[in-house]
Amino acid sequence: MSASPHPYDALTPDVVIDCVETTGLLSDARIFPLNSYENRVYQVGVEDGEPLIAKFYRPGRWTDAQILEEHAFSLELAEAEIPVVAPLVFDGRTLMEAHGFRFALFPRRGGRQVELDNFEHLEQVGTMLGRIHAIGRARPFEHRPALTLQHFAIDSREFILAGDFLPAENREAYASVTAHIIEQIAPLFEQQWSTLRLHGDCHAGNFLWRNETPWFVDFDDCLSGPAIQDIWMLLSGSRADQTAYLDTVIEGYETFCRFNPQELQLVEPLRCLRQMHHAAWLARRWEDPAFPQAFPWFNTPRYWAEHILALREQQSALLEPTLTLGAV
């Protein structure tokens, strides 16, 4: 018996072109798929113009209101001359629908990856984050999700345990380490942290270094949360390295926005949330044929053994002293 078709199976090259042309543009039929698994993203050639980026949103993931709020935030930042790649507007609309798919078009922006071990790059990223957060504090999201322990850790753990992903020999170890991590970090997430509109997923792949400036791309995961969520992923390496990177980011950041150093308590707990959520994200998407092809190592006994080991190491990191500013 053949597997059930996935919604993206219907997104053929002809459908991509037809969708783009509903905006009034004329495609030259050149289509190039770009690396994206959560959504489907293509570079599409346009007659008498620069190619555009067409992003087709995963069916059932976001509501229209949530997508439009993402677009509005990007456009608000672009209007303030912050270097972000915001959606294009057609007859007052940024979100279009055709052939059963919701999609948006973006300008193509070239560039190279930001070097997060380059202190000049890092300070500029911090400066731009400060500008983004200054605007993000102006008003709250109404429809986008919030960064919560429930969604990123508890729900992720429950999804994994409820499915048939874990080998029998790893089940007890996974259940134990994740339960202990949640218990350890829960008191921090019960505190009332100041929240704002965030990019939400500030890893190196979501920056472009262009014209000596970091450009922020892909606001697909924008959410409400404490400022440190957009900062901690910029920190890596030894404790001394992380402290040096942190000082550099905050030096740029505080040109435009004050940072609360108490939020540094959340750095290692947020790493825990990301690890748990990422495993559950892969599990939730496993029925999408693109995922087994892109992540063939997932859902193997070796993967789960290594994931549990990483969680145990992260559990130990929770016991280390909190990073501090100006300690290098």
C-alpha positions as CSV (number, residue, x, y, z in Angstrom):
1,M,0.0,0.0,0.0
2,S,1.5,3.4,-1.0
3,A,2.0,6.1,1.5
4,S,-0.5,8.9,1.7
5,P,0.5,11.9,-0.5
6,H,2.0,14.9,1.3
7,P,0.5,18.3,0.6
8,Y,3.7,19.5,-0.9
9,D,3.5,16.8,-3.5
10,A,1.1,19.0,-5.4
11,L,3.6,21.9,-5.5
12,T,5.0,21.1,-9.0
13,P,7.2,23.6,-11.0
14,D,4.1,24.5,-13.1
15,V,2.1,25.3,-9.9
16,V,5.0,27.4,-8.6
17,I,5.0,29.4,-11.8
18,D,1.2,29.8,-11.9
19,C,1.2,31.0,-8.3
20,V,3.9,33.6,-8.9
21,E,2.1,34.8,-12.0
22,T,-1.2,35.4,-10.1
23,T,0.6,38.6,-8.8
24,G,0.8,40.0,-12.3
25,L,4.4,39.1,-12.8
26,L,5.5,37.0,-15.8
27,S,8.0,34.2,-15.0
28,D,10.7,33.2,-17.4
29,A,10.2,29.6,-16.1
30,R,13.5,29.4,-14.4
31,I,13.1,27.8,-11.0
32,F,15.8,26.9,-8.5
33,P,14.8,25.2,-5.1
34,L,16.6,26.7,-2.1
35,N,17.5,25.0,1.2
36,S,14.3,25.0,3.3
37,Y,12.5,22.2,5.0
38,E,9.8,23.8,7.1
39,N,8.5,25.6,4.1
40,R,9.3,25.3,0.4
41,V,11.3,28.1,-1.0
42,Y,12.3,28.8,-4.7
43,Q,14.2,31.3,-6.6
44,V,12.0,32.2,-9.6
45,G,13.1,34.0,-12.6
46,V,11.0,37.0,-13.8
47,E,10.8,38.4,-17.3
48,D,12.6,41.8,-17.6
49,G,13.5,41.8,-13.9
50,E,15.6,40.3,-11.1
51,P,14.7,36.9,-9.8
52,L,12.5,36.7,-6.8
53,I,12.3,34.4,-3.8
54,A,8.9,32.5,-3.5
55,K,8.1,31.1,-0.1
56,F,5.3,28.6,0.2
57,Y,4.1,28.2,3.7
58,R,3.7,24.7,5.2
59,P,0.0,23.9,5.1
60,G,-1.6,23.9,8.6
61,R,1.3,25.4,10.5
62,W,0.4,29.1,10.9
63,T,-2.9,30.9,10.6
64,D,-3.2,33.8,8.1
65,A,-3.2,36.2,11.1
66,Q,0.1,34.8,12.3
67,I,1.7,35.0,8.9
68,L,0.5,38.5,8.3
69,E,1.8,39.6,11.7
70,E,5.2,38.2,10.7
71,H,5.1,40.2,7.5
72,A,4.0,43.4,9.3
73,F,6.9,43.1,11.7
74,S,9.4,42.7,8.9
75,L,7.9,45.6,7.0
76,E,8.0,47.8,10.1
77,L,11.7,47.0,10.6
78,A,12.4,47.7,6.9
79,E,10.5,51.0,7.1
80,A,12.9,52.0,10.0
81,E,15.8,51.3,7.5
82,I,16.9,48.2,9.4
83,P,18.5,45.7,7.0
84,V,15.9,42.9,6.9
85,V,14.5,41.0,3.9
86,A,10.8,41.9,4.0
87,P,8.0,40.5,1.8
88,L,7.0,42.3,-1.4
89,V,3.5,44.0,-1.5
90,F,1.1,43.4,-4.4
91,D,-2.1,45.5,-4.4
92,G,-1.7,46.0,-0.6
93,R,-1.2,42.3,0.1
94,T,1.9,40.4,1.2
95,L,0.2,37.0,1.6
96,M,-1.2,35.4,-1.5
97,E,-3.1,32.1,-2.1
98,A,-3.4,30.0,-5.2
99,H,-3.7,26.3,-6.0
100,G,-4.3,25.6,-2.3
101,F,-1.0,27.1,-1.2
102,R,-0.3,30.3,0.7
103,F,2.8,32.1,-0.4
104,A,4.8,35.3,-0.3
105,L,7.4,36.8,-2.6
106,F,10.6,38.4,-1.4
107,P,13.4,40.3,-3.1
108,R,16.6,38.2,-3.7
109,R,19.5,39.4,-1.6
110,G,22.9,38.1,-2.2
111,G,25.7,38.0,0.4
112,R,27.9,35.7,2.4
113,Q,27.5,34.2,5.8
114,V,28.2,36.4,8.8
115,E,31.3,35.3,10.7
116,L,30.2,35.0,14.3
117,D,33.8,34.6,15.4
118,N,34.7,38.0,13.8
119,F,34.2,40.7,16.5
120,E,33.5,43.4,14.0
121,H,30.7,41.3,12.5
122,L,29.4,40.4,15.9
123,E,29.3,43.9,17.2
124,Q,27.3,45.0,14.1
125,V,24.9,42.1,14.6
126,G,24.5,43.3,18.2
127,T,23.8,46.8,17.0
128,M,21.1,45.7,14.5
129,L,19.6,43.4,17.2
130,G,19.4,46.4,19.5
131,R,17.6,48.4,16.8
132,I,15.2,45.5,16.1
133,H,14.4,45.0,19.8
134,A,13.9,48.8,20.3
135,I,11.1,48.5,17.8
136,G,10.0,45.1,19.1
137,R,9.3,46.6,22.5
138,A,7.0,49.2,21.0
139,R,3.9,46.9,21.1
140,P,3.3,43.2,21.5
141,F,2.4,40.5,19.1
142,E,-1.3,39.6,19.1
143,H,-1.2,36.3,17.1
144,R,2.4,35.0,17.1
145,P,3.3,32.4,19.7
146,A,5.3,33.0,22.9
147,L,8.5,31.3,24.0
148,T,7.3,29.0,26.8
149,L,8.6,25.9,28.6
150,Q,5.3,24.2,27.8
151,H,5.6,24.5,24.1
152,F,9.3,24.0,23.6
153,A,10.1,21.4,26.2
154,I,7.0,19.7,27.8
155,D,5.0,19.4,24.6
156,S,8.2,18.2,22.7
157,R,8.9,15.5,25.3
158,E,5.3,14.3,25.3
159,F,5.2,14.1,21.5
160,I,8.4,12.0,21.4
161,L,7.2,9.7,24.2
162,A,3.7,9.3,22.7
163,G,5.1,8.2,19.3
164,D,7.1,5.2,18.2
165,F,10.3,7.1,17.6
166,L,12.4,6.0,20.6
167,P,14.0,2.5,20.5
168,A,13.0,0.5,23.5
169,E,16.5,0.6,25.0
170,N,16.6,4.4,24.9
171,R,13.1,5.2,26.2
172,E,13.7,5.2,29.9
173,A,16.9,7.2,29.6
174,Y,15.2,9.8,27.4
175,A,12.2,10.1,29.7
176,S,14.4,10.5,32.8
177,V,16.9,13.1,31.5
178,T,14.1,15.2,29.9
179,A,12.0,15.1,33.1
180,H,15.0,16.2,35.2
181,I,15.9,19.0,32.8
182,I,12.3,20.3,32.9
183,E,12.2,20.1,36.7
184,Q,15.6,22.0,36.9
185,I,14.6,24.9,34.6
186,A,10.9,25.3,35.4
187,P,11.5,27.8,38.2
188,L,13.3,30.2,35.8
189,F,10.4,30.1,33.3
190,E,7.9,30.7,36.1
191,Q,9.5,34.1,36.7
192,Q,8.0,37.2,35.0
193,W,10.5,38.2,32.3
194,S,10.0,41.3,30.2
195,T,9.0,40.1,26.7
196,L,9.1,41.7,23.2
197,R,8.7,40.9,19.6
198,L,11.7,38.8,18.5
199,H,13.3,37.4,15.4
200,G,13.2,34.1,17.3
201,D,15.8,32.1,15.4
202,C,19.1,34.1,15.3
203,H,21.5,31.4,14.1
204,A,24.3,32.0,11.6
205,G,22.2,30.8,8.7
206,N,19.7,33.6,9.2
207,F,22.1,36.4,8.5
208,L,23.7,37.7,5.3
209,W,26.8,39.8,5.3
210,R,26.0,42.3,2.5
211,N,27.6,45.7,1.9
212,E,29.5,45.5,5.1
213,T,26.2,45.1,7.0
214,P,24.5,42.1,8.5
215,W,21.0,41.5,7.0
216,F,18.4,39.5,8.9
217,V,16.4,37.0,6.9
218,D,13.6,34.5,7.6
219,F,11.3,35.8,10.3
220,D,9.2,32.6,10.0
221,D,9.9,31.8,13.7
222,C,9.3,35.2,15.1
223,L,7.7,35.1,18.6
224,S,7.3,36.9,21.9
225,G,10.0,36.3,24.5
226,P,12.9,37.8,26.5
227,A,15.6,39.5,24.5
228,I,18.2,36.9,25.3
229,Q,16.5,34.5,22.9
230,D,17.9,36.5,20.0
231,I,21.3,36.7,21.6
232,W,22.3,33.3,23.0
233,M,22.7,31.5,19.7
234,L,25.5,34.0,18.8
235,L,27.6,32.5,21.7
236,S,29.7,29.4,21.2
237,G,32.9,27.8,22.2
238,S,34.6,27.9,25.6
239,R,33.3,29.9,28.5
240,A,36.0,32.6,27.8
241,D,34.9,32.7,24.1
242,Q,31.3,33.0,25.0
243,T,31.9,35.8,27.4
244,A,34.0,37.7,24.9
245,Y,31.3,37.2,22.2
246,L,28.6,38.3,24.7
247,D,30.5,41.5,25.7
248,T,30.9,42.4,22.0
249,V,27.2,41.8,21.1
250,I,26.0,43.7,24.1
251,E,28.3,46.6,23.4
252,G,26.6,47.1,20.0
253,Y,23.2,46.2,21.3
254,E,23.1,48.8,24.1
255,T,23.7,51.6,21.5
256,F,19.9,51.3,20.9
257,C,18.4,49.1,23.6
258,R,19.1,48.3,27.2
259,F,19.9,44.7,28.0
260,N,18.9,43.1,31.3
261,P,21.8,41.0,32.5
262,Q,19.5,38.9,34.7
263,E,18.4,37.3,31.5
264,L,21.8,35.6,31.2
265,Q,20.4,33.0,33.6
266,L,18.3,31.7,30.7
267,V,21.1,31.0,28.3
268,E,21.7,27.3,29.2
269,P,18.0,26.6,29.8
270,L,17.2,28.0,26.3
271,R,19.8,25.6,24.9
272,C,17.9,22.8,26.5
273,L,14.6,24.0,25.0
274,R,16.2,24.2,21.5
275,Q,17.6,20.7,21.7
276,M,14.4,19.1,22.9
277,H,12.3,21.1,20.4
278,H,14.6,20.3,17.5
279,A,14.2,16.5,18.0
280,A,10.4,16.9,18.3
281,W,10.4,19.1,15.2
282,L,12.1,16.3,13.2
283,A,9.7,13.8,14.5
284,R,6.6,15.9,13.7
285,R,7.8,16.4,10.1
286,W,8.9,12.8,9.5
287,E,5.9,12.1,7.2
288,D,7.2,14.9,4.9
289,P,9.3,13.0,2.3
290,A,11.9,15.8,2.3
291,F,12.8,15.1,5.9
292,P,14.0,11.4,5.6
293,Q,16.0,12.5,2.6
294,A,17.6,15.5,4.3
295,F,18.0,14.0,7.8
296,P,18.6,10.2,7.1
297,W,20.4,9.9,10.5
298,F,17.3,10.9,12.5
299,N,15.3,8.2,14.2
300,T,18.1,5.7,14.4
301,P,19.4,4.1,17.6
302,R,22.7,6.0,17.2
303,Y,20.8,9.4,16.9
304,W,18.8,8.8,20.1
305,A,21.9,7.6,22.0
306,E,23.8,10.8,20.9
307,H,20.8,13.0,21.6
308,I,20.4,11.6,25.2
309,L,24.1,12.1,25.7
310,A,23.9,15.7,24.5
311,L,20.9,16.3,26.9
312,R,22.9,14.9,29.8
313,E,25.8,17.2,29.0
314,Q,23.4,20.1,28.8
315,Q,22.0,19.1,32.1
316,S,25.5,19.4,33.6
317,A,25.9,22.8,31.9
318,L,22.8,24.0,33.9
319,L,24.9,23.6,37.1
320,E,27.7,25.9,35.8
321,P,27.9,29.5,36.9
322,T,25.9,31.9,34.8
323,L,27.7,33.9,32.1
324,T,28.4,37.5,33.2
325,L,29.2,40.7,31.3
326,G,32.6,42.2,31.4
327,A,34.4,39.2,32.9
328,V,37.2,38.9,30.3
